[in-house]
Every structure is written in C-alpha cells, then in structure tokens.
Amino acid sequence: MSAEVNQRAEFAARAFKAACLAELEALKPGNVHIFADGHGMVIQDFIHSAEAATQVIAQPESSVGERILHSIEATQAAVGHNTNLGIVLLCAPMIHAVLHVDRGNLRRDIGSVLDALTVADAVLAYRAILLASPAGLRESPRHDVRTEPQITLLEAMREAGERDLIAQQYANGFADVFEIGVMRYQETLRRWERPAWSATAVYLSFLAEFPDSHIVRKYGSAAALRVREQAAVTLRLMLEADNPKLFMRDLLKFDGELKSQGLNPGTSADLTVATLLAVSLQNADAKGPE
C-alpha cells in the first residue's frame, strides 16, 4: 500500500470526524446539539460514535459495503444504539471516492464510486441497517433489507429513493448535498464567517426543502410537512439576519417545540454532516490532503 494512499486515508478519517463534531456544534432545532440533548440521547453518544466510526470508515483496503458495516459495528460496540447510520451511509462512498478515484472533482468521483457498487456492497449495507435498527424501519414489498439482496447497492438505493432522502443521494449522485448543502454553506460562510451558524443554515435548508425521512417513518407525512413549513419560515428569517446569533432565541424555541413533540429531523442532520464532509474534501481537491 502506497504512502499516498495511507496519507489520503488519514486525511479522510480526520475530515469525517471533524464533520461529525462540527455538526454537533450547530444549533439544529429538534436534533441533538451542544445547546441541548434530546430524544433520550446525549451529545456524548454522538461524540463516541464519531470516534468509533472514524477508526474504520477510511481503511484503505475496505469496500464501500465494508466501510458501512464496520462503522456500524464499531458504533454499536461503543454506544449500543443507532446514532449514525445515515451519516455512515452518506459518508462511506464519499470517503471511498477520495481514496480510490483521482480525477480532482469530488462530485464526479462519487458518481464513479456509486456506479461501481456491487451486490456484495448491498449485502453488507443491509446487515448494517439491520444491526442499527433505525426507528420506523418498515418492510418493503421489493428488496426488503431483511432479505438477501440480489441487486447492487445503487439499485437498492434507487428503489428506496422516493421514500428516503439518504437513498435519494445515491440515486441522484449526491445532487442535494452539493446543490443545496454545499452551496448554502459557502454562501452563508461568506456572509457570517461563522462555520457553526452556516451548518445551522444547511440543516434548516434541508428541513425546509424536504419532508424529513426520519419524521415521516416515525410520525407520518403530515407531521413532516408541518415541520417543513415551520423550517421554511425559520430559515427565511435567519437568512435575513446580519448576525445569526441574534436569532438564537427563536431557534431554541423551535428546538424545544419539536422536542416536546418527539420530532427529530435526523435525516436533515445526517445530510448536514455529509455537506460538511463534502466541503472539507472538496477544499482539499486542489491542494491535496494536509
């Protein structure tokens, strides 16, 4: 194994952990963050999960499916419940692209990784999903995760893309991560020069754009649409602020309202981590890993 590959792996692991921790520093209404725990989980669970997954997700010799399964196994050993399945599903192909595709364009490189996914990747990813046992996991009439897959992981994600935002990223080549998440992050970082507030804006952008898949699974589409409408108003007001810190009280109020109803926009949080990782990896494209 070349020194360059090892260097890339070390960089990707650091970038992954940094993205996980940076997302926790953002005030994300309804989700766990440094300002408030919630839903029976504490921030330390997510810190320990990030540390555990970091040890295995960027192993140079791993396939995408192995990155997913090994990360979830490590997380379960560390915290005993699901804290990062969506994060791992999103970040594994991104990290694989950094390690094994070298065209200097992260988004295209991720597309190449997705196109090369195999049935074996699907088998391992299904095992990871069952191990994590995400809330609201339902049976599917086709390609259910409780059965042995006969299709590639990309084909399985395309099948689930209409009902799950994480699967949708596989199906559309991570278009939402780059066209919504990365663009919002870069725009607000130029204005505010505060990464944590930019991450909040990313989170609200996803929540305002889509009914959150986690809420849909647990509470149904009507609840997810109500949260989406609230998030759209909150995002608009936040983006009007010259100093987003002055909007903090409103964000904390929204946070409390969602948590009092048990509503956790977990998928929007997962997409925020993927966005932060994409920004970091994309910034390294031109200059190489540090």
Secondary structure, DSSP 8 states (H G I E B T S, - for coil): --HHHHHHHHHHHHHHHHHHHHHHTS--TTS-BTTB-BTTB-HHHHHHHHHHHHHHHT-TT--HHHHHHHHHHHHHHHHSS-SSHHHHHHHHHHHHHHHH--SS-HHHHHHHHHHT--HHHHHHHHHHHHHH--TT----SSS-TTS---S-HHHHHHHHTTT-HHHHHHHTTSHHIIIIIIHHHHHHHHHH--HHHHHHHHHHHHHHHS--HHHHHHH-HHHHHHHHHHHHHHHHHHHT-SSGGGGHHHHHHHHHHHHHTT---HHHHHHHHHHHHHHHHHHHHHH---
